[in-house]
Amino acid sequence: MAEYQSQGPDVAFSPQAQSCSHDMQAIRRALITICAVSTTALALVWVIVSVARKPSVNQSSFAALITKTPLSGLLIANLSLVTAGTLATLIVMRSRQKADLNTPSPSGWLVAFSILPLSLMALVAAQKSSGRVTDLAPFSHTALSLASALTFVLAFIFLLLERSLATGRHSGILEAGGLAALLRAVIVSLALSGFLAGCGASDISLLTWPWLIPICLTLAAACETIIRVIVRLFSPPATVATTSACIGNILFDSPLALHPARVAMVMKTSFGIDFEQSWALSFVWRAMLPVTGAMILLAWTFSGVVKIDQNQRGIYERFGIPQAVLGPGLHIVLPRPFGYVRLTEFGTIRSTVITDHADAAKAAADVSGAEGEAPESANRLWEDSPEDASYLVARSADGRAGFEMLTVNLRILYRVRLSDQGAMDALYNVSSPDELLRSLARSDLVMFFASETLEGVMATRRDKVAEIISADLQASLDQRHSGIEVVAVLIDSIQPPAAAARSWRAVQAAEVRVQMSVAEERTRAAGTAALARRDAYTLQSSAQAQAETIRKAARADATRMTGDDRAWHESGQAFLLEYYLAALKTALNGAAITVVDSRIPRSVLDLRDMPFSLLPPADSAASK
């Protein structure tokens, strides 16, 4: 790199120095522009992802595409790498201009701590994006087109800077090659992401594994950058002239750098480690073949160790011949291909539905363990269900024989028999238990309904019908040595024919109404009887109370008369006078009494109630 120092105002710059200065200014402006673009785009993507992940926010189609696919992780990771690379290059270029070339570089730690956080963020984002690889079919074409255009625009902007660095005009910049290689990795990753998103927008069906290519490229670039920073931190201090920005990409710069000879030369020149004179490496080289053979033999031997889960059993085959049934746990058998263990179920209950639609039967089949949750088939509606099957049943109407159509919603719960022979039969004699069960169940149902009449079927309880069908189906399975055990036959509904459905429901409704009427009348009769018992008890109690009152009153009167008679005999006229005075006192107790005596003068008090004008004149002579 051409450097110059100002010696005074009278010293003129050479054309080469002026050209180098112009190139430095141009590359600095380009790096600042790219750093600003990548930082702005990184902040924008980060804001979109943060806002879209809030549960209270309604996600748009584009936001859902960014957050639920690897695009957000790839954009954040690649933009972080570009920001780290351009920022480190700018820091190193500025330190070279401001300091002496032979002095220790003061920007080593600054470059390391500016690259390491962004590289770690890129590594984490790329790693999380690998868990969001999904199909792009549910997303709209507009969102996919917008995402594809965004990634292609970013890739084109970075391509311009990469071409500017790769033209050779900036050969004096030590970081030009490493930054160009890093940009190539980012461009390829973004271009592949945009291509995959564009294929989704064009309705081109692709597999999901191609998304792993840009994810792996981004992970490799982030890991390499982190390794470069760590190696730089533990390397001897560098001068300003020899310091580097710790950026690059071996895959897109010099893939031969990982050759053992090249690695040995770098270790010898940089760290003084000579692999050619190392006895340890010579020992490793001599022992590599025996150790490798021993490891392969050990791995082949451990292929005879089999782990069987609690809900499984294993049938051990020695040289292709079944020998025994192994239970859950660890077992040691002959290694492959001499010994092989075929796994089968142990106690797992499966369900299949008997229907006229093959797609509905596949969707309705489920598996539920003893400790698991209820299957999805338990959450359904029984009316107008696609799981119904139709069957012909005999009917006699008006003395003529005929046929009617019945719809039955029937489900079969089954499992592999718990015996060893049942496990072998299920594994070797049956290739598809669901198809076998549906075929045999249809045949048994046809025979059952053909031998019954409509009235007999509708009058029979569903549990009785299920019991008959379960017994017939189990007999058919045992006859074929299928090793399958029918756990239960569930009949959710038996619908009558369409012509008789309304009448049949009317009969059922009439029966329900009759039962309701009987219950209401019984309730009313019980209420009436209770009221009658209450009234009878009330009347009886009142009569008894009244009779007792009369009896007590008569007894009291008799006692009183006896006492009066005895008192009259003993006291005579005195008792009669006393009795008279007591009666008079009782009678006069509440009466107003006025006493009139001629000896009381009128001037004292006149209590008569008459007007004053009617009173006679006072007798003045009398007072005298």
C-alpha positions in Angstrom: 0.0 0.0 0.0 1.4 3.3 -1.1 1.7 5.7 1.8 2.9 9.3 1.9 3.7 11.9 4.4 3.3 15.6 3.9 6.8 17.3 4.0 5.6 20.9 3.6 3.3 23.0 1.4 5.8 23.1 -1.4 6.0 19.4 -2.0 3.8 18.2 -5.0 2.1 14.8 -5.0 3.1 12.3 -7.7 0.4 11.0 -10.1 0.6 7.6 -8.5 0.0 9.0 -5.1 -2.9 11.0 -6.3 -4.4 7.9 -8.0 -4.0 5.8 -4.9 -5.6 8.6 -2.8 -8.6 8.7 -5.1 -9.0 4.9 -5.0 -8.8 5.0 -1.2 -11.5 7.6 -1.1 -13.7 5.7 -3.5 -13.4 2.4 -1.7 -14.0 4.2 1.7 -17.2 5.7 0.3 -18.3 2.4 -1.1 -17.7 0.7 2.2 -19.5 3.4 4.2 -22.5 3.1 1.8 -22.6 -0.7 2.0 -22.3 -0.5 5.8 -25.1 2.0 6.0 -27.3 -0.2 3.7 -26.7 -3.4 5.6 -27.2 -1.7 9.0 -30.5 -0.1 7.8 -31.7 -3.4 6.3 -30.7 -5.3 9.4 -32.6 -2.9 11.7 -35.6 -3.0 9.4 -35.8 -6.8 9.4 -35.2 -6.9 13.1 -38.1 -4.5 13.7 -40.4 -6.5 11.4 -39.6 -9.8 13.2 -40.0 -8.2 16.7 -43.3 -6.7 15.9 -44.7 -9.7 14.1 -43.9 -12.1 17.0 -46.1 -10.2 19.4 -49.2 -12.2 20.1 -51.5 -9.2 20.1 -50.5 -8.1 16.6 -52.2 -9.4 13.5 -49.5 -10.6 11.2 -49.6 -9.6 7.5 -48.7 -12.2 4.9 -45.2 -10.8 4.4 -44.5 -10.6 8.2 -45.7 -14.2 8.6 -43.5 -15.3 5.7 -40.5 -13.6 7.3 -41.0 -15.0 10.8 -42.2 -18.5 10.0 -39.6 -19.3 7.3 -35.7 -19.3 7.2 -35.8 -15.9 5.5 -35.6 -13.9 8.7 -32.7 -15.8 10.0 -30.8 -15.8 6.7 -31.3 -12.0 6.2 -30.2 -11.2 9.8 -27.2 -13.5 9.6 -26.0 -12.3 6.2 -26.6 -8.6 7.0 -24.7 -9.0 10.3 -21.7 -10.6 8.5 -21.6 -7.8 5.9 -21.9 -5.1 8.6 -19.1 -6.8 10.6 -16.8 -7.1 7.5 -17.3 -3.5 6.3 -17.0 -2.0 9.8 -13.8 -3.9 10.5 -12.3 -2.9 7.1 -13.1 0.8 7.8 -11.5 0.6 11.3 -8.3 -1.0 10.0 -8.0 1.5 7.0 -8.4 4.4 9.3 -5.8 3.1 11.8 -3.3 2.7 8.9 -3.8 6.3 7.8 -3.5 7.8 11.3 -0.5 5.8 12.8 3.0 4.9 11.9 3.2 1.6 9.9 5.9 0.1 12.2 4.1 0.8 15.5 1.9 -1.8 17.2 -1.7 -1.7 15.9 -4.1 -0.1 18.4 -7.1 -1.4 16.5 -6.8 -5.1 17.1 -9.1 -5.3 20.1 -11.5 -2.8 18.6 -11.8 -4.9 15.4 -12.2 -8.1 17.5 -15.0 -6.6 19.6 -16.7 -5.1 16.6 -16.8 -8.3 14.7 -17.4 -10.9 17.4 -20.9 -9.8 18.6 -22.2 -9.5 15.0 -20.7 -12.8 14.1 -22.3 -14.5 17.1 -25.6 -12.9 16.2 -25.2 -14.3 12.7 -24.4 -17.7 14.0 -27.5 -17.8 16.3 -29.8 -16.4 13.6 -28.6 -19.0 11.1 -28.9 -21.8 13.6 -32.5 -20.8 14.5 -33.5 -20.5 10.8 -32.6 -24.2 10.3 -35.5 -25.1 12.6 -38.0 -23.2 10.5 -37.6 -25.0 7.2 -41.1 -25.4 5.9 -43.2 -25.5 2.8 -44.0 -22.1 1.2 -47.4 -23.2 -0.2 -49.5 -21.6 2.5 -48.1 -18.1 1.9 -49.5 -15.7 -0.7 -47.7 -15.1 -4.0 -47.4 -11.3 -3.3 -45.5 -11.9 -0.1 -43.2 -14.5 -1.7 -42.5 -12.2 -4.6 -41.8 -9.3 -2.3 -39.4 -11.4 -0.2 -37.7 -12.7 -3.3 -37.2 -9.2 -4.7 -35.8 -7.9 -1.4 -33.2 -10.7 -1.2 -32.2 -10.2 -4.9 -31.9 -6.4 -4.4 -29.6 -6.9 -1.4 -27.6 -9.5 -3.3 -27.2 -7.1 -6.3 -26.0 -4.3 -4.1 -23.4 -6.5 -2.4 -22.4 -7.8 -5.9 -21.5 -4.3 -7.0 -19.1 -3.9 -4.0 -17.6 -7.4 -4.6 -16.9 -6.6 -8.2 -15.3 -3.3 -7.2 -13.0 -5.1 -4.8 -12.2 -8.0 -7.2 -11.2 -5.7 -10.2 -7.6 -5.4 -8.8 -7.7 -1.6 -8.5 -7.6 -1.9 -4.7 -4.8 -4.5 -4.5 -3.1 -2.2 -2.0 -5.9 -2.9 0.5 -5.1 -6.0 2.5 -8.7 -6.6 3.4 -10.0 -6.5 -0.2 -9.6 -10.2 -0.9 -11.1 -11.3 2.4 -14.0 -8.9 2.2 -14.7 -9.9 -1.4 -14.7 -13.6 -0.4 -17.1 -12.9 2.5 -19.4 -11.0 0.1 -19.4 -13.9 -2.3 -20.7 -16.2 0.4 -23.4 -13.7 1.3 -24.4 -13.1 -2.3 -24.7 -16.9 -3.0 -26.7 -17.4 0.2 -29.1 -14.5 -0.6 -29.4 -15.5 -4.3 -30.4 -19.0 -3.3 -32.9 -17.7 -0.8 -34.4 -15.4 -3.3 -34.5 -18.2 -5.9 -36.4 -20.5 -3.5 -38.8 -17.8 -2.6 -39.4 -17.0 -6.2 -40.1 -20.7 -7.0 -42.7 -20.6 -4.3 -44.3 -17.5 -5.8 -44.3 -19.2 -9.2 -46.1 -22.3 -7.9 -43.0 -24.4 -8.6 -43.1 -27.3 -6.1 -39.6 -27.9 -4.5 -38.5 -29.9 -1.6 -37.7 -28.3 1.7 -34.1 -29.5 1.9 -32.6 -27.0 -0.6 -33.1 -24.3 2.2 -30.3 -26.1 4.1 -27.8 -25.0 1.4 -27.9 -21.2 2.2 -28.2 -22.0 5.9 -25.1 -24.1 5.8 -23.2 -21.5 3.8 -24.2 -18.8 6.3 -23.3 -21.0 9.3 -19.9 -21.8 7.8 -19.2 -18.1 7.2 -20.2 -17.1 10.7 -18.1 -19.9 12.3 -15.1 -19.0 10.2 -15.3 -15.4 11.2 -15.5 -16.3 14.9 -12.5 -18.6 14.5 -10.5 -15.9 12.8 -11.2 -13.4 15.6 -10.2 -16.0 18.3 -7.0 -16.8 16.5 -6.2 -13.1 16.1 -6.7 -12.5 19.8 -4.2 -15.2 20.7 -1.7 -14.4 18.0 1.5 -12.2 18.5 0.8 -8.4 18.4 0.8 -7.1 14.9 2.0 -3.8 13.6 -0.2 -1.3 11.7 1.2 -2.5 8.4 0.5 -6.2 9.0 -2.7 -6.0 10.9 -5.8 -7.5 9.4 -9.6 -7.2 9.7 -10.1 -10.9 10.5 -12.5 -11.4 7.7 -12.6 -13.8 4.8 -14.1 -17.0 3.5 -11.9 -20.0 2.6 -14.6 -21.6 0.5 -14.9 -18.6 -1.9 -11.3 -17.4 -1.7 -8.8 -20.2 -1.5 -10.3 -23.6 -0.9 -6.8 -25.2 -1.1 -5.8 -23.4 2.1 -7.2 -26.3 4.1 -4.8 -28.7 2.4 -2.7 -30.5 5.1 0.6 -29.3 3.5 -0.6 -25.7 3.5 -1.8 -26.0 7.1 1.5 -27.5 8.2 3.4 -24.6 6.5 1.2 -22.0 8.2 1.7 -23.6 11.6 5.4 -23.8 11.0 5.8 -20.2 9.9 3.4 -18.6 12.3 3.7 -20.7 15.4 6.9 -22.6 15.0 5.3 -26.0 15.0 6.9 -28.5 12.6 4.6 -31.4 12.0 7.3 -33.3 10.0 9.5 -33.6 13.1 6.8 -34.4 15.5 6.9 -38.0 16.9 3.3 -37.7 18.1 2.0 -37.2 14.6 4.2 -40.0 13.3 2.7 -42.3 16.0 -0.8 -41.2 15.1 -0.1 -41.9 11.4 1.2 -45.4 12.2 -1.6 -46.2 14.6 -4.4 -44.7 12.4 -5.2 -47.8 10.4 -5.3 -50.2 13.4 -7.3 -47.8 15.5 -9.7 -47.1 12.7 -10.1 -50.9 12.1 -10.7 -51.4 15.8 -13.3 -48.6 15.9 -15.1 -50.0 12.9 -15.1 -53.5 14.5 -16.4 -52.0 17.8 -19.1 -50.1 16.0 -20.1 -53.3 14.1 -20.2 -55.2 17.3 -22.4 -52.6 19.0 -24.9 -53.1 16.1 -26.0 -56.2 18.1 -27.2 -54.1 21.0 -30.9 -53.3 20.6 -33.0 -51.0 22.6 -36.8 -51.7 22.6 -39.2 -49.1 24.0 -42.0 -49.9 26.4 -44.7 -49.9 23.8 -42.8 -52.2 21.4 -41.6 -55.7 21.1 -38.9 -57.1 19.0 -38.8 -60.4 17.0 -35.2 -61.6 16.8 -34.2 -63.2 13.5 -31.0 -65.2 13.3 -29.9 -65.7 9.7 -33.4 -64.7 8.7 -35.2 -67.3 10.9 -37.4 -66.0 13.7 -36.0 -67.2 17.0 -37.8 -65.4 19.9 -39.9 -62.4 20.8 -37.9 -59.8 22.9 -39.7 -57.6 25.4 -38.9 -54.0 26.2 -35.4 -53.2 27.4 -31.8 -53.7 26.2 -30.9 -56.9 24.4 -27.6 -58.3 23.0 -28.0 -60.3 19.7 -25.7 -61.2 16.9 -24.5 -58.1 14.9 -25.9 -57.4 11.5 -26.4 -59.0 9.0 -26.3 -62.2 11.1 -28.9 -61.1 13.5 -31.8 -58.6 13.1 -34.6 -57.4 15.3 -37.9 -56.5 13.8 -40.0 -54.2 15.9 -43.7 -54.5 16.4 -46.3 -52.9 18.7 -46.9 -53.9 22.3 -50.3 -52.9 23.8 -50.8 -49.9 21.4 -54.5 -49.5 20.6 -55.3 -48.4 17.1 -58.6 -47.2 15.6 -60.0 -47.5 12.2 -63.4 -46.5 10.8 -65.6 -48.4 8.4 -66.7 -46.0 5.7 -67.5 -45.8 2.0 -64.9 -43.1 1.4 -61.3 -44.3 1.4 -59.9 -40.8 2.2 -62.2 -40.5 5.2 -60.9 -43.9 6.5 -57.3 -42.8 6.2 -58.0 -39.5 8.0 -60.0 -41.2 10.7 -57.3 -43.8 11.6 -55.5 -42.9 14.8 -53.3 -44.3 17.5 -53.8 -43.8 21.2 -51.6 -45.2 24.0 -52.6 -46.0 27.5 -51.0 -42.9 28.9 -51.7 -40.7 25.9 -54.4 -38.1 25.2 -57.7 -38.7 23.5 -57.4 -39.2 19.7 -58.7 -36.6 17.3 -61.4 -39.0 16.1 -63.1 -38.6 19.5 -63.9 -34.9 18.6 -66.4 -35.1 15.8 -70.1 -34.6 14.9 -72.3 -37.6 14.3 -74.8 -36.1 11.8 -73.8 -35.9 8.1 -70.4 -37.4 8.9 -68.2 -38.6 6.1 -67.4 -41.6 8.3 -70.8 -43.2 7.7 -71.3 -46.3 5.6 -74.5 -47.5 3.9 -75.9 -51.0 3.9 -78.9 -52.8 2.5 -81.4 -54.3 5.0 -84.6 -56.4 4.3 -88.0 -54.8 5.0 -91.5 -56.0 4.5 -94.2 -53.3 3.8 -97.8 -53.9 2.9 -97.1 -57.7 2.7 -94.4 -57.2 0.1 -90.7 -57.8 0.7 -88.1 -55.1 -0.2 -84.8 -53.5 0.7 -84.0 -50.3 2.5 -80.7 -48.4 3.0 -79.2 -47.9 6.5 -76.3 -45.7 7.4 -74.0 -46.9 10.2 -71.2 -45.0 11.9 -68.9 -47.8 13.1 -65.4 -47.7 14.5 -63.1 -50.6 15.4 -60.5 -50.5 18.2 -57.8 -53.2 17.8 -54.3 -54.1 18.8 -51.7 -56.7 18.2 -52.2 -59.7 20.6 -50.0 -59.7 23.7 -48.9 -63.2 23.1 -45.6 -64.0 21.3 -47.4 -66.0 18.6 -49.7 -63.1 18.1 -46.8 -60.7 17.5 -45.2 -63.1 15.0 -48.5 -63.6 13.2 -49.2 -59.8 13.0 -45.7 -59.1 11.7 -45.3 -61.9 9.1 -48.9 -62.6 8.0 -50.4 -59.1 7.8 -49.0 -56.3 5.8 -51.8 -53.7 6.3 -54.0 -54.3 9.4 -56.3 -51.4 8.6 -57.1 -52.7 5.2 -57.6 -56.2 6.5 -60.0 -55.1 9.2 -62.0 -52.8 6.9 -62.4 -55.6 4.4 -63.5 -58.2 6.9 -65.7 -55.8 8.7 -67.5 -54.8 5.5 -68.1 -58.5 4.7 -69.4 -59.2 8.2 -71.7 -56.1 8.2 -73.1 -57.0 4.8 -73.9 -60.6 6.1 -75.4 -59.3 9.4 -77.7 -56.7 7.8 -78.7 -59.2 5.0 -79.8 -61.7 7.7 -81.8 -59.1 9.7 -84.8 -56.9 9.0 -85.1 -53.2 9.4 -87.5 -53.5 12.4 -85.2 -56.0 14.0 -82.1 -53.9 13.6 -83.7 -50.7 14.8 -85.3 -52.5 17.8 -81.9 -54.1 18.8 -79.7 -52.1 21.1 -76.5 -50.8 19.6 -74.3 -52.6 22.1 -75.8 -55.9 21.2 -75.2 -55.3 17.5 -71.6 -54.2 18.3 -71.1 -57.4 20.3 -72.4 -59.6 17.5 -70.2 -57.8 14.9 -67.1 -58.0 17.2 -67.5 -61.7 17.7 -67.9 -62.4 14.0 -64.9 -60.1 13.1 -62.7 -61.8 15.7 -63.6 -65.2 14.4 -62.6 -64.1 10.9 -59.3 -62.7 12.1 -58.4 -65.8 14.0 -59.3 -68.0 11.0 -56.6 -66.1 9.0 -54.0 -66.2 11.9 -53.7 -62.4 11.7 -52.5 -61.9 15.3 -54.9 -59.0 15.7 -57.3 -58.7 18.7 -60.5 -56.6 18.4 -60.7 -54.5 21.6 -64.1 -53.0 20.9 -66.6 -52.1 18.2 -68.1 -48.7 18.7 -71.4 -47.9 16.9 -72.0 -44.2 17.3 -75.3 -44.2 15.3 -77.6 -46.3 13.1 -79.6 -44.0 10.9 -82.9 -45.4 9.4 -83.6 -45.1 5.6 -84.3 -41.6 4.2 -88.0 -42.4 3.5 -88.6 -43.7 7.0 -86.3 -41.4 8.9 -89.0 -38.8 9.6 -91.5 -41.4 10.7 -88.9 -43.2 12.8 -87.8 -40.0 14.5 -91.5 -39.2 15.0 -92.0 -42.5 16.7 -89.0 -41.9 18.9 -90.2 -38.4 19.7 -93.7 -39.8 20.5 -92.1 -42.4 22.9 -90.2 -39.6 24.6 -93.4 -37.5 24.9 -95.3 -40.5 26.3 -92.5 -41.0 28.9 -92.6 -37.3 29.7 -96.4 -37.4 30.1 -96.3 -40.4 32.4 -93.6 -38.8 34.5 -95.6 -35.6 34.7 -98.8 -37.4 35.7 -96.9 -39.4 38.3 -95.5 -36.1 39.6 -99.0 -34.5 39.7 -100.5 -37.6 41.5 -97.7 -37.6 44.0 -98.3 -33.9 44.7 -102.1 -34.4 45.1 -101.6 -37.2 47.5 -99.1 -35.2 49.5 -101.6 -32.3 49.7 -104.4 -34.6 50.8 -102.3 -36.1 53.5 -101.3 -32.7 54.7 -105.0 -31.4 54.8 -106.1 -34.6 56.6 -103.4 -34.3 59.1 -104.3 -30.6 59.7 -108.0 -31.4 60.2 -107.3 -34.3 62.5 -104.9 -32.2 64.6 -107.4 -29.3 64.8 -110.3 -31.6 65.9 -108.1 -33.2 68.5 -107.0 -29.8 69.8 -110.6 -28.5 69.9 -111.9 -31.6 71.8 -109.1 -31.4 74.3 -109.9 -27.7 74.9 -113.6 -28.4 75.4 -112.8 -31.2 77.8 -110.4 -29.1 79.8 -113.0 -26.2 80.0 -115.7 -28.5 81.1 -113.4 -30.0 83.8 -112.6 -26.4 85.0 -116.3 -25.5 85.1 -117.1 -28.6 87.1 -114.3 -27.9 89.5 -115.5 -24.2 89.9 -119.2 -25.3 90.5 -118.1 -27.8 93.1 -116.1 -25.1 94.9 -119.0 -22.6 94.8 -121.5 -25.1 96.2 -119.2 -26.0 99.1 -118.7 -22.3 99.9 -122.5 -21.6 99.9 -123.1 -24.5 102.2 -120.5 -23.2 104.6 -121.0 -19.4 104.4 -124.6 -18.9 103.3 -125.7 -15.3 102.7 -122.2 -13.9 103.1 -121.0 -16.0 100.2 -123.9 -14.8 98.0 -123.1 -11.2 98.9 -119.5 -11.6 98.2 -120.2 -13.3 94.9 -122.6 -10.5 94.0 -120.0 -7.9 94.8 -117.4 -9.7 92.8 -119.7 -9.9 89.8 -120.7 -6.2 90.2 -117.0 -5.2 90.4 -116.3 -7.2 87.3 -119.2 -5.7 85.4 -118.4 -2.1 86.5 -114.6 -2.5 85.8 -114.8 -0.7 82.4 -117.9 1.5 82.9 -118.0 5.3 83.5 -119.9 6.0 86.8 -121.7 9.2 87.7 -122.8 9.6 91.4 -125.8 11.9 92.0 -126.6 13.1 95.5 -129.1 15.7 96.5 -126.9 16.8 99.3 -124.3 18.2 97.0 -124.9 21.8 96.1 -125.1 22.9 92.5 -122.4 25.5 92.9 -119.8 23.0 93.7 -119.9 20.8 90.6 -122.4 20.1 87.9 -121.3 17.1 85.8 -124.4 16.9 83.6 -123.7 17.2 79.9 -126.0 20.0 78.9 -125.6 23.5 77.5 -125.0 26.3 80.0 -128.0 28.3 79.0 -130.3 25.5 80.0 -129.0 25.3 83.6 -131.3 26.7 86.3 -130.2 29.9 88.0 -128.2 29.5 91.1 -130.0 29.7 94.4 -128.3 32.5 96.3 -130.5 32.0 99.3 -129.5 28.5 99.7 -126.0 29.5 100.4 -127.0 31.8 103.0 
